[in-house]
Amino acid sequence: MDLTTPSADEDKTRGSIHFQEHRLSNRVTVDRNLVHRAATSEVLLTDWRQIDEHTFLSAAQWPRGHSLYGTTDEHLDPLFVGETIRQAGILITHVGYGVPRGHKMIMKNLKWTCEPANLRSPEGPLQCEVMIRASKVLQGRGTANGMTLDFLLKRKGQWLAEGTGMVRCLVPKVYERVRWHGEPRVIGPAPVVPPAAPGEVGRLLHRDVVLGPADESGGRDLRVVTKHPVFFDHRLDHVPGMLLFEAMRQAAVATTGGRLSSVVAAEGDFPHFVELDRTCRVVAEPLGRESDPVLVRFVQDGRVVAHGSIMLCASPTGE
């Protein structure tokens, strides 16, 4: 896994498309249904343009007062990058490839890298532009069934972040077959898991802690609170990917004793759905130095249902 971020002497204005030539607006958000959000306040994208058959631009705005990814020290949470990429990918499937709104999106993998120091925004919301390029588009009957998406985020013409992911787009009947293998079941309540101490995992509020206390082996149970206003902005039948990325971050922060907390890069693969109503173990493996990636596995019913790696650095403020 290549989780390196560009060095200081690399070109931060990479990308063949000049973002300035396609002025985008930040006045209003895009239709919340196009990014699969119930609350307008959770929509980060504000505009979009199609540049050519498989290239698109979108504008994004990150509020400093966001309830989960906001800031108290002028630096926004790097996980805004992951959520922005997630929303941009869903948007493009709908507006660029005609995927109907009722289709289900399954993100098979997602990774990104950023420079946390560039996420400082002392005077207002952070505004950026996202270039999205689609490839390996799988065509179905009149619509796309899936594609690989590459993302480049710029702020005032300068490199901010980049990422890539693969998404499948399924009609409801196919989703039901893939999801339940022909045997739908009633989803029970999530296991009750007490939260770890917020400071131990880099959070301020118990509400946002998605891990339980560590056991003797260092593993933790995944804590799923289905009433969380961001992770469960709308009803879901599985644990969402952004909660898993947050769990990866919290598990990695805990391995450093809280000394490192900002995400430089993250990568996740999701071969199976993570069930809401079954215990899921989260196991973090540091590779050596604190600045090396931390490998994280999610184990449920005796198998690895998701896995990834995450790289941390010290807070840009030195906290």
N, C-alpha and C positions, 0 to 999 in steps of 0.2 A: 504494500500500500504506500503510495506516495503522498505523504501529508506535509510536504514542505511548502512554505509560503515564499513568494518572490523576495529576493534579496534587495537591499536598498539601491543597488546600482542597476537593477533591471528596469526595463521600460514599463512605467506605470500607465502609459496611455495606449497600451496594446489594443488591437481590434481594428479591423479594416473599415468599419463604418463610423463616420463622424456623427456622434450623438447630437451635436448642436444643429445639424441640418434638418433634424426631425423634431421640432419643438413639441414637447408634451406638456400637458396641463396637470397641475396639482390642486385644481379647484374643488373637484368632487371625486369620490371613489367610484370605481367601476361597480357594476351590478354585483351585489354580494353573492348571488346565485352562481355567478361565473367563476368564483374562487371557492365555492362550497363553504361559505360562512353564513351563519344565521344572523349575527349581530353586525351591523354596519361598522361599528367601532373596531371590529377585528379585521376589517379589510384594509390591506396595506397598499394596494395598487390603485392608481388614480387615472390612468390613461393608457392607451396602446396604439400602435401603428404596425401595419404589415409593410415590410420593406421589399421582400421578394417572396418567392413561393414558400421558402422554408425559413425565413428570417423575420423576426419581429422585435419591436422595441416596446417597453412598458415603463411607465413612471411609477415610482413608489415613494411613500412618505412614512417615516417611522416616528411616532409620537414619543416624546420624552417621558410622558406620564403614563405609558402603557402599564397595565396592572401586573404583567408578568415580565416583560422585556424592557421596561422603562429604566430610568437612571436616577441616581441621586448625586452623581459625581461628574456629570456632563458627558460621560461615555455610555453609549447605548449598548445593550447586550448583543454580542455577536450572533446569538441564536435568531435574531431578526433576519440574518442572511438566509438561514435555513427555511424560515417561514415565508420569506419573500420568494425564494426559489420555488417552494411548494405551490404558492398561489399563482405565480407566473406560469408554471407548467400546466396547471389546470386551466387557467384562462386561455392559453394558446390552443389546447385541445378543442375547446369550445368555439372560439372565434376564428381560429385559423384552419381547423380541419372538420368543422361541422359536427363535432360529437354532441349529440343531444344532451340537454341538461339532466335528464333522468339517468344517464349512464353512471356507472360506478368507476372510480379511478383507483388503481392499485399501484402504489409506488414500490417497485421491486428493489431499487437501490437509489441512494442519494449521497453525494459527497460535496463538500465545499471547503474553500480555504479563504481566509481574510486576514486583514491587519487590524487588530483591535484598536490600536492607537488612532487609526483613521476614522473611528466611529465616534469621535468627539463632536458634540453639537451643543454648544453652550447657550445659543441664542434662540433656539426654536427647534422644531422637528427636523430630522435629517431627511433630506430629499435626494434621491438617486435615480438613475436610469438603469434598466435591465435590458440587455440584448439577449434574445433567445434564438437559438438555431436548432432546428429539428433535423434528425437524420434517422435512417433505418425505420422509416414510417411503414407500418403494417396496415395495409388497406383491407377493409372488410366490405360489406354490402352498403355502399354509399357513405361510409364514414371510416375513420381510422380506428384500428384496434389497439394500437400501441406505437410507441416511438421512443427514441433516445433524444434527450434535450440537453444542450450545453448552454450555460448561462455566464454572462459577463456583466458585473455591476460596476458602474462608474459614478463618481460624485464630482461634479464640476469638471468633468473631462478627465479625471484621474482615476486610476485603478482602485477599486474598493474591495472587490471579492470576485470569485468565480466558482462555478460548480458544474456538476453534471448528474443526470439521473435517468432512469428508465421507467416509463409509466405504461400500464395497460389500461385500456378503456373498454369496459364490459357492459353489454346490455344487461338489464336487471335479471333476466332469466338465466343468462350465462353466469352472472355474478353469484346467483343463488346456488347454481350447480358447483361452481368453483369453491364457494365459501363453505357450503354444508355437505358437499359430496352426495347430494340427493337425500340427505337425512336432516332436515331442519330440526333444531332443538330450542328449547326455551332457555334464554340466557338468565342465569341467576345473578344474585348480587356479588359485587367484587369482594374478595376476602378483606377482612378488617386488619389492616397493618398499621401499627403505631408509627408515627413519623420519627425519623432520626432527628437529632438536634439540628435546627436550621443552619447554624453557623458551621457545623461539621461538613455540610454538603454545599456551602456557598449560597444559601438562601437567607432571606430575612424573615419570611413568614412560614409558619407551619403549613398553611394552606398550600404552598407551592413545593413542599417536599414530596418527592415521588419515590423515596426509598425508606425502608425501615432500618432499624439499628443493625449494626454488623453482628454476626454470630462469631463463634470461636474460629471458624475457617476464614473469616473476612467477607463471606458472601452476605447478601441482603435480599430481602423480599421486595419486589416491586410494589409500590403503594399506588393504587389506582382509586382516585376519588372522582366518581362520574359526575359530581356536581361542580367540578372545577369550571369556572366561567370561560377559560381560554382553551384548555385541552379538550373539553367537551362543550364547546360552543353550540354544538347540535348533537343530537342522539347518534351514537355509533354502536356497531355490533362487535367491535374489537378495540384493542388499545391503539391509539393513533401514533403515527410515526414520530411526531414532534414530542410527544411524551417520552418516547423511547430515547430520543436524542437528549432530552433533558435528564433522563435517568443516567445516560452515559456520562454526561457532564458532571452530574452530582457524584457519581461513583468515582470518577477520575479526581475530582476536587478532594474527596475524602482520602484518597491514597496519598495526597501531598500534605495532608494535615491542614488544608486550607491555604497553603502558601501560594499555590497557583490557582487561578479561578477564571481567567479569560480564555475563550476558545479561539485557537488559531486555525484549526482544521478539524473536520469531523467527517466520518464516513460510516454509512450503515447499509447493511444488506438484510432484507426481510423475506426469507424464503417461505415463512409460514405466518399466518395470522397469530397474533398474541391475544389469547382469550381473556375476556374481562373477568370471568368468574372462577378462574383457576389460579392457584399460587404460581408465581413466576419468580425464579431466582435470578439475581443479577450478580455476575461475577466479574470483577475487574482485575486485570493483570498488567501491572506496570512492566515495561520492557527493560528498565535499567535506570537511567537518569530521569529526574523529574521532568525534564524538557522533552523526553521521548514520548511517543504516542502510548496511550493506555488502551489495551485491548479489553473489550467488554462483550460478555456473552449473556444472552437471556435464555434460561433453561426452563421449560414448562413441560410437564408430563414426560420427563425423562429425555427430551430432545432439545437441541438448540433451535429455537424458533426465530431468533434474530441475533445478529452480531455486528460488531463494528469496531472502530478505533477513534480516539479523540486525542488531540494534542492541545495542551494548555500552556499559557504563559502567565506571568505576573500581571496583576491589574495594571492598566496604563497609568493609574495614579500612584502606583507603588504600594497600594494598600494590601 
